[in-house]
Amino acid sequence: MSITSERMVVGAGRTPVEVFTLTCAAGLTARIMTCGATLMSLVAPDRRGALTDVLLGFERVESYLEPHPYFGSLIGRYANRIAWGRFTLDGQVYSLPCNDGPHHLHGGPAGFHRALWRPEPADGPAGPELTLRYLSPDGEGGYPGALTVVVRYTLSDSGALRIDYEAETDRPTIVNLTSHPYFNLAGGGDVLGHELFLAADAFLPVDETLIPTGELRSVAGTPMDFTSPMPIGARLGADEAQLRQAGGGYDHCYVLRSRGDLAALSARLVEPLSGRALEVYTTRPGLQLYTGNALDGSLRGKGGQRYGRHAGVCLEAQHFPDAPNRPHFPSPVLRPGERYRHTTVYRLGVVDAENRAR
């Protein structure tokens, strides 16, 4: 196992960036940059040992400094949407910039995906690890409180990428952190043939602007049901309002059975031809399934690929969207003296031709 780094100054603003490469005995390699605490690549073997980068993104660091759909970004202060860019905390109304139609998305245009993080690389007991720190000042992005954030990426010899999140505040605030990698376990094409299992019996229905209605609805008998492994594209042709509203695919938060138990499987994604398999474990209550519905081929990514609709799938562990405005959702409020903690593990492996893990 090892960790190496490269320093560079990029972009018109001459932004100082470091890129760290983590390698483990299981054959995985991860590249992480300090701008946006971005997971740039994750290289994994298939059932024959052939290596492929299983994340959408760019080859050039400079491309991550331009607007893009959060490829591998660290998202905060609040992942997902907050309706109308407003929430009330302790009787005070806070206004946030709206960057997704009439709503606030992923911390706004200057969220954590644009921040420069301070790195601390180390050879940890489980494998190479990179700790990234950021101090978000009081009022940044419209959020109250100075927020101290620590994110640690660990690439273990067991074949897992573990992400640990911590945060503390000096004033009551809201926090919802996640990572936003787009997975394609084949390394190209679309993900409609990837087989997905979600350990979730309910999801959050959304309105036409993708804000949760507040209902927790059973997946049973609907195209939202992945409680048995199913190709992602198997039900996209269904006449289902939820799929139409999300742009012809999935952009929904699922209510996980795991209830914060990191040992419980939350999701499993399998690409049958390569045999690559991805398992997700998390302490968060929700998992946002997004199938790259807004990708339109205008972005040229790794290897010159043009990323079209459904070129990747996101499995984002998080609090529920718009939870600050939904008192019956799990609370995202963080107060002085408390510590926000959250862990998500992406475990990569292979299956044989009959989809048996090995």
C-alpha positions in Angstrom: 0.0 0.0 0.0 1.2 3.5 -0.7 0.3 7.2 -1.0 1.9 9.7 -3.3 1.2 13.3 -4.2 1.6 15.8 -7.0 1.4 19.6 -6.6 0.4 22.0 -9.4 -1.0 25.4 -10.0 -3.9 25.4 -12.5 -6.6 27.5 -14.1 -6.9 31.2 -14.9 -7.0 31.9 -11.2 -3.7 30.0 -10.6 -5.4 27.7 -8.1 -2.9 25.7 -6.0 -4.0 22.0 -6.1 -2.6 18.8 -4.8 -3.6 15.4 -6.1 -3.0 12.3 -4.0 -2.9 8.7 -5.3 -3.7 6.0 -2.9 -2.9 2.3 -3.7 -3.8 -0.8 -1.8 -2.9 -4.5 -1.9 -6.4 -5.4 -3.2 -5.5 -3.7 -6.6 -7.5 -0.6 -6.1 -6.2 2.9 -6.9 -7.9 6.1 -5.9 -7.0 9.7 -6.9 -8.2 12.6 -4.7 -7.7 16.3 -5.2 -7.7 19.0 -2.6 -10.0 21.3 -4.7 -13.5 20.1 -3.7 -12.0 17.1 -1.8 -12.8 15.5 -5.1 -12.6 11.8 -5.8 -11.2 11.9 -9.3 -10.8 8.2 -10.1 -11.2 4.8 -8.7 -9.4 2.0 -10.6 -10.6 -1.6 -9.9 -10.0 -5.0 -11.5 -12.6 -7.1 -13.3 -13.1 -10.8 -12.8 -10.1 -11.4 -15.2 -7.9 -8.9 -13.4 -8.1 -6.1 -16.0 -8.0 -2.7 -14.5 -10.5 0.1 -15.3 -11.5 3.4 -13.9 -15.0 3.0 -12.7 -15.8 6.7 -12.1 -17.0 9.4 -14.5 -14.9 12.5 -14.6 -12.0 14.2 -16.3 -8.4 13.4 -17.0 -7.2 17.0 -16.6 -7.3 18.7 -13.2 -8.2 22.0 -14.8 -11.6 20.6 -16.0 -12.7 20.2 -12.4 -12.3 23.9 -11.9 -15.0 24.6 -14.5 -18.8 23.9 -13.9 -19.6 20.2 -14.0 -22.3 17.9 -12.5 -20.4 17.3 -9.2 -18.2 14.5 -10.6 -16.7 12.9 -7.5 -17.3 16.1 -5.4 -17.5 16.4 -1.7 -20.9 18.0 -1.1 -21.9 20.4 1.7 -23.0 22.1 3.7 -26.2 20.5 2.7 -26.4 17.7 0.1 -29.4 17.6 -2.1 -32.2 20.1 -2.3 -33.7 22.7 0.2 -37.0 24.0 -1.1 -37.1 27.7 -2.2 -33.6 28.2 -0.6 -35.1 28.8 2.8 -35.3 27.1 6.2 -36.1 28.1 9.8 -33.9 27.2 12.7 -34.7 28.3 16.3 -37.3 30.8 15.0 -34.9 32.5 12.6 -35.4 32.3 8.8 -32.2 31.7 6.7 -32.1 32.3 3.0 -29.7 30.4 0.7 -28.8 31.0 -3.0 -31.0 29.1 -5.4 -29.0 27.2 -8.1 -31.5 24.5 -9.1 -34.4 26.4 -10.5 -36.3 27.8 -7.5 -34.4 25.6 -5.0 -31.0 25.4 -3.3 -28.9 22.3 -4.3 -25.7 20.8 -2.9 -24.6 23.8 -0.8 -25.2 26.3 -3.6 -22.9 27.6 -6.3 -20.0 28.1 -3.8 -20.5 24.9 -1.8 -17.8 22.6 -0.5 -17.2 21.2 -4.0 -15.5 24.5 -4.7 -13.5 24.8 -1.5 -9.7 24.2 -1.1 -9.1 21.6 1.6 -6.0 21.2 3.7 -4.6 17.7 3.2 -2.9 15.3 5.8 -1.8 12.1 4.1 -0.8 9.1 6.2 -0.2 5.3 6.1 -3.0 4.2 8.4 -3.5 0.9 10.1 -6.2 -0.2 7.5 -4.4 1.3 4.5 -3.3 4.6 3.0 -5.5 7.5 4.1 -6.0 11.1 3.3 -7.5 13.5 5.8 -8.9 16.8 4.4 -9.8 19.7 6.6 -11.9 22.9 5.9 -13.2 25.7 8.0 -16.4 27.1 6.6 -16.9 30.6 8.1 -20.1 31.8 9.7 -22.5 32.9 6.9 -20.7 31.1 4.1 -23.4 30.1 1.5 -26.0 31.6 3.8 -25.5 29.0 6.5 -25.2 30.0 10.2 -22.2 29.1 12.3 -18.5 28.6 11.7 -18.3 24.9 10.7 -15.1 22.9 11.1 -15.2 19.9 8.7 -12.9 16.8 8.6 -13.2 14.2 5.8 -11.0 11.1 5.8 -10.6 8.8 2.7 -9.1 5.3 3.5 -8.3 2.7 0.9 -8.2 -0.6 2.6 -6.4 -3.8 1.6 -9.8 -5.5 1.8 -10.8 -3.6 -1.3 -12.9 -0.8 0.2 -12.9 2.9 0.0 -14.1 4.3 3.4 -15.1 7.9 3.8 -15.5 9.3 7.4 -17.0 12.7 7.9 -16.9 14.8 11.0 -18.1 18.4 11.7 -18.4 20.8 14.7 -20.1 24.2 14.8 -20.0 27.3 17.1 -23.7 28.1 16.3 -26.8 26.0 15.6 -26.7 25.1 12.0 -27.7 22.3 9.6 -25.3 19.7 8.1 -25.6 17.0 5.5 -22.4 15.8 3.9 -21.9 13.3 1.1 -19.7 12.2 -1.7 -21.0 12.4 -5.3 -19.1 9.8 -7.5 -20.8 8.7 -10.7 -20.1 4.9 -11.0 -19.9 3.0 -14.3 -18.5 -0.4 -13.4 -17.9 -1.2 -17.1 -15.8 1.9 -17.6 -17.9 3.1 -20.5 -21.3 3.0 -22.2 -24.4 3.4 -20.0 -25.4 1.8 -16.8 -28.8 0.6 -17.7 -27.6 -3.0 -17.7 -26.0 -2.7 -14.2 -28.0 -4.8 -11.7 -29.0 -2.9 -8.6 -30.2 -4.0 -5.2 -31.3 -1.5 -2.6 -32.1 -2.5 1.0 -34.9 0.0 1.2 -38.7 -0.7 1.4 -39.7 3.0 1.0 -38.7 6.1 -0.9 -39.5 9.8 -0.8 -41.8 10.8 -3.6 -41.1 14.2 -5.2 -43.0 16.9 -6.9 -42.4 18.3 -10.4 -39.4 20.3 -9.1 -37.9 17.2 -7.3 -38.7 18.4 -3.8 -40.0 15.6 -1.4 -43.7 15.8 -0.8 -43.1 14.6 2.8 -44.5 11.1 2.2 -42.6 7.9 2.8 -44.1 5.6 0.2 -43.6 1.9 -0.2 -41.7 0.7 -3.2 -43.8 -2.4 -3.5 -45.4 -2.8 -6.9 -43.7 0.3 -8.4 -40.7 0.9 -10.7 -38.9 2.2 -7.6 -38.5 -1.3 -6.2 -35.0 -2.7 -6.1 -35.5 -5.0 -3.1 -34.6 -7.8 -5.5 -31.7 -7.2 -7.9 -32.9 -5.6 -11.1 -31.2 -4.0 -14.2 -31.4 -0.2 -13.7 -33.0 0.2 -17.1 -35.6 -2.5 -16.6 -38.5 -0.2 -15.7 -37.5 3.2 -17.2 -40.2 2.8 -19.9 -42.9 2.5 -17.3 -45.6 5.2 -17.3 -44.6 6.4 -13.9 -44.9 10.1 -12.9 -42.0 9.8 -10.6 -39.6 8.8 -13.4 -40.9 11.4 -15.8 -40.5 14.2 -13.2 -36.9 13.1 -12.6 -36.1 13.5 -16.3 -36.6 10.0 -17.5 -34.7 8.2 -14.7 -34.1 8.0 -11.0 -33.3 11.0 -8.8 -34.9 9.8 -5.5 -33.9 9.3 -1.9 -34.5 5.8 -0.5 -35.2 5.1 3.2 -32.7 2.5 4.2 -33.4 -0.5 6.3 -30.0 -0.3 8.0 -31.0 2.5 10.3 -27.4 3.6 10.8 -25.9 0.2 11.1 -22.6 0.3 9.2 -22.4 -3.5 9.1 -25.7 -3.8 7.2 -25.6 -3.8 3.4 -27.4 -0.8 1.9 -26.9 -1.3 -1.8 -25.2 -3.6 -4.3 -24.4 -2.8 -7.9 -23.2 -5.5 -10.3 -22.0 -5.1 -13.9 -22.5 -8.6 -15.3 -20.1 -8.6 -18.2 -17.0 -7.4 -16.3 -18.1 -9.1 -13.1 -17.3 -5.9 -11.0 -19.5 -5.5 -8.0 -19.9 -2.5 -5.7 -21.4 -2.7 -2.2 -22.4 0.3 -0.1 -22.6 0.5 3.7 -23.5 3.7 5.6 -24.6 5.2 8.8 -26.9 7.7 7.1 -30.7 7.1 6.9 -31.1 7.8 3.2 -29.5 6.9 -0.1 -30.0 9.1 -3.2 -30.2 7.1 -6.4 -29.4 9.3 -9.4 -29.0 7.8 -12.9 -27.3 10.7 -14.7 -30.6 11.9 -16.3 -29.2 15.4 -17.0 -26.1 14.2 -18.8 -26.5 15.2 -22.5 -23.3 14.3 -24.2 -21.9 17.9 -24.0 -19.1 16.9 -21.6 -16.0 15.1 -22.8 -14.6 13.0 -20.1 -12.0 10.3 -19.5 -10.6 8.7 -22.7 -12.5 11.2 -24.8 -15.9 9.8 -23.9 -18.9 12.0 -24.2 -21.1 11.4 -21.2 -24.7 10.9 -22.4 -27.8 10.2 -20.4 -27.4 7.3 -17.9 -23.6 7.2 -18.4 -23.2 6.8 -14.6 -25.1 6.1 -11.4 -24.8 7.9 -8.1 -25.4 6.2 -4.7 -25.2 9.1 -2.3 -25.6 8.3 1.4 -27.1 11.3 3.2 -29.8 12.9 5.3 -33.2 13.2 3.6 -33.5 16.2 1.1 -35.4 19.2 2.4 -35.2 17.8 6.0 -34.8 21.3 7.5 -38.3 22.0 6.4 -39.8 18.6 7.3 -39.9 18.1 11.1 -40.9 14.5 10.8 -37.7 13.6 8.8 -34.5 12.8 10.7 -33.1 16.0 12.0 -30.0 17.5 10.3 -29.5 20.1 13.0 -26.0 20.4 14.6 -25.5 22.4 17.8 -22.4 23.7 19.6 -20.9 20.9 21.7 -22.2 18.2 19.4 -20.2 16.4 16.7 -21.6 15.4 13.3 -20.3 11.9 12.4 -21.1 9.8 9.3 -19.3 6.9 7.6 -19.9 5.5 4.1 -18.0 2.5 2.7 -17.8 1.6 -1.0 -16.6 -2.0 -1.2 -15.4 -3.2 -4.6 -15.1 -6.9 -5.7 -16.1 -9.3 -8.4 -18.7 -11.9 -9.1 -18.5 -14.9 -11.3 -20.6 -15.4 -14.4 -23.6 -16.5 -12.2 -23.3 -13.3 -10.1 -21.8 -15.2 -7.1 -19.5 -13.0 -5.1 -15.9 -14.2 -4.8 
